[in-house]
Amino acid sequence: MQALNFPIYEFRFKSNENKSYIFDVIRKKFVVLTPEEWVRQHVIHFLLEEKKYPKSLMNVERRIQVNHLIKRYDIVLYRSDGSIFLVVECKAPHMEITQEVFDQIARYNMTLKAENLMITNGLKHIFYQINGEKKAYIFLKELPDFYL
């Protein structure tokens, strides 16, 4: 798999019927190793190991309803009160981060109402918050520290 713009992490892999799998420490199972999954697993380890976000408050690839459609978010980090601290949208490294990707996470966030958002293709990372009063994005140099 392609080198990404993250620290190097240790992953568990397995192969079965000509498919490669990577172990997801949040879902506690092996999942098919696609380019997008490679990015998602790096983000999970980045959030856990570098940012020290709590594993117990993280969800990966869960279904949500957005405008009467069923969608799947990549990563959500909750607070202990159930509010959402962070939503992450992962794309494969060959995918550009376009306005369409911003629109996608914005649609998800209409339902989720997260404080912080992250978009990444593993090579480029964009962090931002939504200022509800001004209805504007505030771009960040890095993700904020987690607090309950």
C-alpha angles and dihedrals in degrees: 000000000000121000111251136205094262135091115275113270134189113247134182116231137184137177128219130170093350093308127113121222134194125204115245110209092200099048089035095223143088114267130190110276107236124159090259091049089051088058093043092053091050090051091050091052091044091053093046101039106029102029095032092223112168116263092210092064097048127099127188129202101350126162122251133175115241118179091339091309126111111236135168125231120209104221133356126182115201132199118232089258090060097254116128120250098180142011119193126197114198126197131183115267093252091056118095119228100241137169086267090063091050089050091050095054090042090056090049090048092054084070100031100041096204123182094220134032133197128191120187142163090189092259100058123035125195120191124187148150129220117236101212095192095053094029089228139124120248108203116214132205090221140356115281123247114270118250129174 
